[in-house]
Amino acid sequence: MIFEKIFQRDDKSFLLFYYSFLSIILFVSSIISYYLRNNTWKLSDTYLEASIFIVIIFFILSILTTKEKRYIKGTVQWLRIEFLLLIQTFIFVILVTVIFKTTDNYSRIWLFTNISISSLLFLFSKVFFDYIYAQLVRSNSIQRNILLIGDAISCQNIIKKFPKKVSNSVIKCLIAIDQLDGKDTNFYGIPSFGLNENFGQILNHHSIGQVWIISNVKTQSYIENIIEKFLNYSIDCRLIQPESKFKFVEGLDSEAGFDFYNVSFSPFYGTSFLLKTLMDKIFSLTFIIISLPIIIFFSILIILEDGFPIFFKQKRTGWDGKSFNILKLRSIKNMKNKNETLQVKAGDSRLLKVGKIIRRLSIDELPQFLNVLKGEMSIVGPRPHMTDHTKHYSKEVQNFMQRHKCLPGITGWAQVNGLRGPTDEEGSMNKRFQHDLYYIKNWNLMLDVYILIRTIFVVLFQRVD
């Protein structure tokens, strides 16, 4: 799922991996060339500086000159893109040495050997990454399955014109709104459904990542109702080719030559989300190592007071509404016929003595860093609810499932704004939902950092019953 989200719009993150790998290969090539010239693996200071400079220039050129937002397979493309970048890099480096009159400091044999070896290694790398990319597409890890909704003629035109070779999106099924009889169940080789079908089953069965609704005169009377239905699911919803009486000025996007208006679109994708994921993994591993003595200490206290188990597991709702098992240090007593959906309140008789301390200092949340390492949660995000609560509130709060358009978090925007604990008061869940929605719509890495800093102050200084 993480791969799918990182590559949601384009392959910039995959290209970043690719060019980072080629940069390493380029440095290795410099070392090999130096060994062949001088019979030693240790680069002299002059050659070390030159090698680092070559790598930096190549990486900068690869980022600045690559216009494609997607990875292009094939050795012909390697000649057009990667090999050309390599030659441009060495031409630039040679020009710099000429300008600064340092050409005599470097061996021509080393230079041309470096070009030859790096070219060969780049070719092998291209073949390897082509294979990796093909495997990711085949396993449905980096492609989005699309549900297309519109009139039959427009659906037909988009299916014909949609350039599969320049997009990871795959139109998996469709709803032709003017085919009310539903006779054509295999429209141009693509499964077709009606508006009266069970949308939830369609989305789950076909692993739909996005819904594209064709916006034109024929579909205009249906659009508002269709959008309202899909906002009840944690699915990205977009208007494709928005031609109507409405003027779409802001919020327009493009992909593979088609214009889109993003009605509901998760910002958690691409390199920004990749950085968030890396930060999550690094911080989680660090926090687990640091907090391990605390977890062990309170685990012993739990065992002494109430025996095993130490951890509390519970089904929670995650990204795209999928469930996972959340981990917590147990803070309530072992009881027969206990109701796990009943939230803990101030003065709750079910709390252990040590449980009061655990919950006051949020120590019970520490094992959730394991959920973060597994990719089920993030450090910052909307708090995950029990699956039963999700079912309940999705009926009570309009568009409630939109809060599940990202990984749930250990802490979140709602929590640092005083919306922690039980949600049994009237309107409390709606307030929390509005804060979660604000976070999703306005997310960036600096907002995560701000929430983390505020969380420290909330845990240390704010009273929690």
Stockholm file with secondary structure:
# STOCKHOLM 1.0

chainA/1-465         MIFEKIFQRDDKSFLLFYYSFLSIILFVSSIISYYLRNNTWKLSDTYLEASIFIVIIFFILSILTTKEKRYIKGTVQWLRIEFLLLIQTFIFVILVTVIFKTTDNYSRIWLFTNISISSLLFLFSKVFFDYIYAQLVRSNSIQRNILLIGDAISCQNIIKKFPKKVSNSVIKCLIAIDQLDGKDTNFYGIPSFGLNENFGQILNHHSIGQVWIISNVKTQSYIENIIEKFLNYSIDCRLIQPESKFKFVEGLDSEAGFDFYNVSFSPFYGTSFLLKTLMDKIFSLTFIIISLPIIIFFSILIILEDGFPIFFKQKRTGWDGKSFNILKLRSIKNMKNKNETLQVKAGDSRLLKVGKIIRRLSIDELPQFLNVLKGEMSIVGPRPHMTDHTKHYSKEVQNFMQRHKCLPGITGWAQVNGLRGPTDEEGSMNKRFQHDLYYIKNWNLMLDVYILIRTIFVVLFQRVD
#=GR chainA/1-465 SS CHHHHHTSSCSHHHHHHHHHHHHHHHHHHHHHHHHHHHSCSSCCHHHHHHHHHHHHHHHHHHHHHCCCSSCCCSHHHHHHTHHHHHHHHHHHHHHHHHHTTCGGGSCHHHHHHHHHHHHHHHHHHHHHHHHHHHHHHHTTSSCEEEEEEECHHHHHHHHHHCCGGGCSEEEEEEEETTCTTCCCSEETTEEEECTTSCHHHHHHHTTEEEEEEECSTTTHHHHHHHHHHHTTSSCEEEEESCCSSSCCCSSEEEETTEEEEEEECCCCCHHHHHHHHHHHHHHHHHHHHHHHHHHHHHHHHHHHHHCSCCEEEEEEECGGGCEEEEEEECCBCCCTTCCTTSCCCTTCTTBCHHHHHHHHTTGGGTTHHHHHHTTSCEEESCCCCBHHHHHHHHHHSTTGGGGGSSCCEEECTTGGGTCCSCCCSTTHHHHHHHHHHHHHHTCCHHHHHHHHHHHHHHHHHSCCC
#=GC SS_cons         CHHHHHTSSCSHHHHHHHHHHHHHHHHHHHHHHHHHHHSCSSCCHHHHHHHHHHHHHHHHHHHHHCCCSSCCCSHHHHHHTHHHHHHHHHHHHHHHHHHTTCGGGSCHHHHHHHHHHHHHHHHHHHHHHHHHHHHHHHTTSSCEEEEEEECHHHHHHHHHHCCGGGCSEEEEEEEETTCTTCCCSEETTEEEECTTSCHHHHHHHTTEEEEEEECSTTTHHHHHHHHHHHTTSSCEEEEESCCSSSCCCSSEEEETTEEEEEEECCCCCHHHHHHHHHHHHHHHHHHHHHHHHHHHHHHHHHHHHHCSCCEEEEEEECGGGCEEEEEEECCBCCCTTCCTTSCCCTTCTTBCHHHHHHHHTTGGGTTHHHHHHTTSCEEESCCCCBHHHHHHHHHHSTTGGGGGSSCCEEECTTGGGTCCSCCCSTTHHHHHHHHHHHHHHTCCHHHHHHHHHHHHHHHHHSCCC
//
